[in-house]
Amino acid sequence: MPTIQPAVYAEKDGNLEVTTTEEKKEVYSMERLLELKAHYEADVAHFTAKVAEVDELITQLQNLST
């Protein structure tokens, strides 16, 4: 998973070239960036649902405790 960190960004042949401070270089096509975004959005939806489930369990426990 890519992380946002200090980096130099450049366009190269229609792709995003990212060089980090450690001189690690990665190249992302627009298609790959959109795939990553969709993947992370799905993760957010999944974990948002899980948080809602845990919130419901907390509510149930609080109701039983009163």
C-alpha positions as a Python dict, from the first residue, in 0.01 Angstrom:
ca = {
    (1, 'M'): (0, 0, 0),
    (2, 'P'): (140, 336, -86),
    (3, 'T'): (156, 593, 190),
    (4, 'I'): (170, 968, 162),
    (5, 'Q'): (515, 1089, 265),
    (6, 'P'): (765, 1354, 157),
    (7, 'A'): (823, 1283, -209),
    (8, 'V'): (892, 1430, -548),
    (9, 'Y'): (608, 1385, -796),
    (10, 'A'): (652, 1391, -1172),
    (11, 'E'): (449, 1300, -1477),
    (12, 'K'): (620, 1042, -1694),
    (13, 'D'): (454, 902, -2006),
    (14, 'G'): (108, 982, -1866),
    (15, 'N'): (182, 813, -1533),
    (16, 'L'): (261, 952, -1189),
    (17, 'E'): (622, 891, -1088),
    (18, 'V'): (682, 914, -713),
    (19, 'T'): (1032, 932, -569),
    (20, 'T'): (1045, 922, -188),
    (21, 'T'): (1315, 1062, 33),
    (22, 'E'): (1466, 712, 44),
    (23, 'E'): (1506, 731, -336),
    (24, 'K'): (1247, 459, -378),
    (25, 'K'): (1074, 516, -710),
    (26, 'E'): (724, 397, -800),
    (27, 'V'): (516, 468, -1108),
    (28, 'Y'): (135, 467, -1102),
    (29, 'S'): (-90, 476, -1406),
    (30, 'M'): (-421, 659, -1376),
    (31, 'E'): (-593, 320, -1399),
    (32, 'R'): (-389, 188, -1105),
    (33, 'L'): (-457, 500, -898),
    (34, 'L'): (-830, 462, -960),
    (35, 'E'): (-808, 92, -865),
    (36, 'L'): (-631, 184, -540),
    (37, 'K'): (-891, 449, -464),
    (38, 'A'): (-1177, 204, -522),
    (39, 'H'): (-1004, -55, -305),
    (40, 'Y'): (-955, 190, -19),
    (41, 'E'): (-1312, 319, -52),
    (42, 'A'): (-1435, -41, -22),
    (43, 'D'): (-1217, -83, 288),
    (44, 'V'): (-1369, 232, 438),
    (45, 'A'): (-1722, 105, 371),
    (46, 'H'): (-1636, -234, 522),
    (47, 'F'): (-1484, -89, 838),
    (48, 'T'): (-1759, 171, 873),
    (49, 'A'): (-2009, -117, 878),
    (50, 'K'): (-1797, -301, 1136),
    (51, 'V'): (-1787, 11, 1357),
    (52, 'A'): (-2167, 32, 1334),
    (53, 'E'): (-2193, -334, 1439),
    (54, 'V'): (-1969, -275, 1741),
    (55, 'D'): (-2164, 40, 1830),
    (56, 'E'): (-2481, -170, 1830),
    (57, 'L'): (-2318, -426, 2061),
    (58, 'I'): (-2207, -145, 2295),
    (59, 'T'): (-2563, -12, 2301),
    (60, 'Q'): (-2698, -360, 2378),
    (61, 'L'): (-2451, -401, 2665),
    (62, 'Q'): (-2532, -56, 2803),
    (63, 'N'): (-2904, -135, 2789),
    (64, 'L'): (-2850, -460, 2977),
    (65, 'S'): (-2634, -288, 3238),
    (66, 'T'): (-2897, -30, 3331),
}
